[in-house]
Amino acid sequence: MKFRYDVVIVGAGLAGMRAAIAIAEKNEDVSVAMVSKTYPTRCHSVCAEGGTAAVFDKEDSLDLHAWDTVKGADFLADQDAVELFVSECPKEILTLDAWGCPWSRTEDGKIALRPFGGQSLNRTVFAKDRTGFHEVHTLYERILQYPNIEIFSEYFLTGLIVENDEIKGLTAIDIKTGELTLFEAKAVILATGGAGRLYGFTTYSHNVTGDGMAVAYRCGVPLKDMEFFQFHPTGLVPSGILMTEACRGEGGYLLNKDKERFMKRYAPEKMELAPRDVVARAMWKEMIEGRALEGEHGLYIALDLTHLGEKKIKARLPLIREAAINFAGIDPVEKPLPIKPVAHYTMGGIHVNKNCETDVKGLYATGEVACISIHGANRLGSNSTSECLVFGRIAGENALDFVLNKDFKLVKEDEFFEEERKIEEIFNKNGSESPYAIKKELNEVMDNYLWIFREESGMKKAVQKIKELKERYKDVKITDKSKSFNTDLIYTIEIGYMLDLAEAVAVCALFRKESRGAHYRLDYQKRDDVNWLKHSLAYKTADGVKVDYAPVTITKWEPVERKY
Ligand SMILES: Cc1cc2nc3c(=O)[nH]c(=O)nc-3n(C[C@H](O)[C@H](O)[C@H](O)COP(=O)(O)OP(=O)(O)OC[C@H]3O[C@@H](n4cnc5c(N)ncnc54)[C@H](O)[C@@H]3O)c2cc1C
């Protein structure tokens, strides 16, 4: 099967949908395909709980939002991109408001704001604790109004077709039939989300496997800052389901076994609302130094919401209450919740500039799959959904400009056959290794050696172990040999993607000999701006990962010591 669209967007989360709308709003003649492996309303964005950052408070300012973001990022963010980002956030909130997003309101009808970690003032717009759900549905309803956007749900991206550093199209498996499908395109926007399932204990949906990053990486596009993975302080034990930062934003406490609000020893000013890297490290320290609680699933910290009262919990955190009752058997109105830090966000991603352009002409990336970078070494809560809206639109607008007055570059039969051959090769695999055992071991490597505290010997072990897993992966067995809805094949390809990405994470982390943001090394506990104020760029080569570096853009804010 073969299709041809001016722009093909891969991914139907917040970023991909926002990009599609940006194109269709401006031009009704440009054809757009939105391709995704899940239905749009089942993207991971739908899980976003706490909110979306934007300046609305009269006391607040764009500069303050930018400063908080840059400081939160431990100064690794590109400040020109951050300034562009913060200036566009309020417009996006109002746009979604006009499109019907049911933002929570104050008594006098204004858009309500709640505090979030690392913010100087209340800056998080929200829709109860189901923000992502409402944002996704608002965008999806909007998409349905445009006849020039065609939706291809349950198509799984397998390769990009690039010639002379210019994009020509992509291939995707039509999951329903199993057929490899060619999409010719003048421009491609990757919006496939993060890579959180590299880890075992994580808040991410099972389908967040970093596919777009891996496919671009395999085509020679570098991945930026992959060593920076965010650990969110409050994952429900044992499932890892997120207990939103809004729990602390609304006034929740973190307690150790002595019922002490221990954050006073780590971040006396911000307490529980210090940035995530700071809080997660403090919690882990409490755990390893013997001050955590212990239950049937091991050590944990208590998230206490009981003092907020039933009325507030039901009004502001209904999803949290429901999830805690269903998945831990505890009602937060009555008792503190068992939580511990959990893998939550991929700061790194496809290397793009602030126009969302890669070095391949016509290839764009936006949302969590991309690294612009506005989050640097540590993202502030609620900046990610804003990023998807702002840079989704920017990617769409730039792709539209790019395709106007351009011709298609035709994909040669051989190029398609080569992609088909690669998929056939995996489909026919009949080896002795279970892909799921490999995935489990990969998750263990990441959870053990590339977690909150890292050090050289562990990371070396990780690099070695990932190499071994990659070797074993060559000998996997695909048990299901049917064509239609062959999830065995899809999952196995995803695991191959994750092995490539894990290698990039491990190698970049091993090379970076400093502690910055979420990358904390016990053997190099200080930030080192002289040698390491730079982005890592990982390239895939025949000999493994090659790491290069790129400068950080500083406009107004020189790095200073980070205190909260
Ligand atoms: C539990 C949770 C709560 C969060 N809460 C917040 C919050 O309150 N505020 C905030 O700012 N951020 C939050 N985040 C982060 C934020 O939600 C995400 O970073 C953001 O929504 C990612 O959006 P996206 O559009 O980039 O990708 P996603 O929403 O992940 O969408 C990816 C899309 O790509 C498709 N796709 C993936 N691989 C392929 C493939 N191989 N072929 C075809 N299609 C593919 C998927 O089907 C999907 O449509 C949260 C994250 C989690 C996990």
The ligand as an SDF file (V2000), in Angstrom:
LIG
                    3D

 53 58  0  0  0  0  0  0  0  0999 V2000
    1.5010    9.9110   34.0510 C   0  0  0  0  0  0  0  0  0  0  0  0
    2.0260   11.1810   33.4570 C   0  0  0  0  0  0  0  0  0  0  0  0
    1.5400   12.4010   33.9120 C   0  0  0  0  0  0  0  0  0  0  0  0
    2.0190   13.5820   33.3750 C   0  0  0  0  0  0  0  0  0  0  0  0
    1.5200   14.7650   33.8440 N   0  0  0  0  0  0  0  0  0  0  0  0
    1.9490   15.9260   33.2840 C   0  0  0  0  0  0  0  0  0  0  0  0
    1.3940   17.1720   33.6870 C   0  0  0  0  0  0  0  0  0  0  0  0
    0.4970   17.2560   34.5230 O   0  0  0  0  0  0  0  0  0  0  0  0
    1.8700   18.3030   33.0980 N   0  0  0  0  0  0  0  0  0  0  0  0
    2.8510   18.2710   32.1490 C   0  0  0  0  0  0  0  0  0  0  0  0
    3.2270   19.3330   31.6260 O   0  0  0  0  0  0  0  0  0  0  0  0
    3.3800   17.0920   31.7360 N   0  0  0  0  0  0  0  0  0  0  0  0
    2.9460   15.9320   32.2730 C   0  0  0  0  0  0  0  0  0  0  0  0
    3.4850   14.7400   31.8370 N   0  0  0  0  0  0  0  0  0  0  0  0
    4.3780   14.7470   30.6800 C   0  0  0  0  0  0  0  0  0  0  0  0
    3.5570   14.9920   29.4190 C   0  0  0  0  0  0  0  0  0  0  0  0
    2.2770   14.4450   29.5790 O   0  0  0  0  0  0  0  0  0  0  0  0
    4.1970   14.3740   28.1780 C   0  0  0  0  0  0  0  0  0  0  0  0
    5.5380   14.7750   28.0790 O   0  0  0  0  0  0  0  0  0  0  0  0
    3.4820   14.8170   26.9180 C   0  0  0  0  0  0  0  0  0  0  0  0
    2.0840   14.6620   27.0370 O   0  0  0  0  0  0  0  0  0  0  0  0
    3.9850   14.0570   25.7070 C   0  0  0  0  0  0  0  0  0  0  0  0
    3.1830   14.3750   24.6020 O   0  0  0  0  0  0  0  0  0  0  0  0
    3.6110   13.9780   23.1320 P   0  0  0  0  0  0  0  0  0  0  0  0
    2.5710   14.5340   22.2330 O   0  0  0  0  0  0  0  0  0  0  0  0
    5.0100   14.3710   22.8920 O   0  0  0  0  0  0  0  0  0  0  0  0
    3.5920   12.3860   23.1180 O   0  0  0  0  0  0  0  0  0  0  0  0
    2.4750   11.3030   23.5430 P   0  0  0  0  0  0  0  0  0  0  0  0
    1.2880   11.8970   24.1610 O   0  0  0  0  0  0  0  0  0  0  0  0
    3.2070   10.2550   24.2820 O   0  0  0  0  0  0  0  0  0  0  0  0
    2.0010   10.7340   22.1410 O   0  0  0  0  0  0  0  0  0  0  0  0
    2.8380    9.9590   21.3250 C   0  0  0  0  0  0  0  0  0  0  0  0
    2.0890    9.5540   20.0820 C   0  0  0  0  0  0  0  0  0  0  0  0
    2.9920    8.8860   19.2120 O   0  0  0  0  0  0  0  0  0  0  0  0
    2.4480    7.6630   18.7970 C   0  0  0  0  0  0  0  0  0  0  0  0
    3.5470    6.7370   18.5040 N   0  0  0  0  0  0  0  0  0  0  0  0
    4.5630    6.3580   19.3160 C   0  0  0  0  0  0  0  0  0  0  0  0
    5.3520    5.4780   18.6860 N   0  0  0  0  0  0  0  0  0  0  0  0
    4.8340    5.3000   17.4420 C   0  0  0  0  0  0  0  0  0  0  0  0
    5.1770    4.4970   16.3260 C   0  0  0  0  0  0  0  0  0  0  0  0
    6.2100    3.6530   16.3310 N   0  0  0  0  0  0  0  0  0  0  0  0
    4.3880    4.5590   15.2260 N   0  0  0  0  0  0  0  0  0  0  0  0
    3.3020    5.3740   15.1770 C   0  0  0  0  0  0  0  0  0  0  0  0
    2.9360    6.1350   16.2220 N   0  0  0  0  0  0  0  0  0  0  0  0
    3.6930    6.0980   17.3270 C   0  0  0  0  0  0  0  0  0  0  0  0
    1.5490    7.2320   19.9380 C   0  0  0  0  0  0  0  0  0  0  0  0
    0.5810    6.3180   19.4870 O   0  0  0  0  0  0  0  0  0  0  0  0
    0.9440    8.5790   20.3440 C   0  0  0  0  0  0  0  0  0  0  0  0
   -0.1200    8.9020   19.4920 O   0  0  0  0  0  0  0  0  0  0  0  0
    3.0090   13.5470   32.3680 C   0  0  0  0  0  0  0  0  0  0  0  0
    3.4870   12.3360   31.9040 C   0  0  0  0  0  0  0  0  0  0  0  0
    3.0160   11.1570   32.4570 C   0  0  0  0  0  0  0  0  0  0  0  0
    3.6130    9.8700   31.9520 C   0  0  0  0  0  0  0  0  0  0  0  0
  1  2  1  0
  2  3  1  0
  2 52  2  0
  3  4  2  0
  4  5  1  0
  4 50  1  0
  5  6  2  0
  6  7  1  0
  6 13  1  0
  7  8  2  0
  7  9  1  0
  9 10  1  0
 10 11  2  0
 10 12  1  0
 12 13  2  0
 13 14  1  0
 14 15  1  0
 14 50  1  0
 15 16  1  0
 16 17  1  0
 16 18  1  0
 18 19  1  0
 18 20  1  0
 20 21  1  0
 20 22  1  0
 22 23  1  0
 23 24  1  0
 24 25  2  0
 24 26  1  0
 24 27  1  0
 27 28  1  0
 28 29  2  0
 28 30  1  0
 28 31  1  0
 31 32  1  0
 32 33  1  0
 33 34  1  0
 33 48  1  0
 34 35  1  0
 35 36  1  0
 35 46  1  0
 36 37  1  0
 36 45  1  0
 37 38  2  0
 38 39  1  0
 39 40  1  0
 39 45  2  0
 40 41  1  0
 40 42  2  0
 42 43  1  0
 43 44  2  0
 44 45  1  0
 46 47  1  0
 46 48  1  0
 48 49  1  0
 50 51  2  0
 51 52  1  0
 52 53  1  0
M  END
$$$$
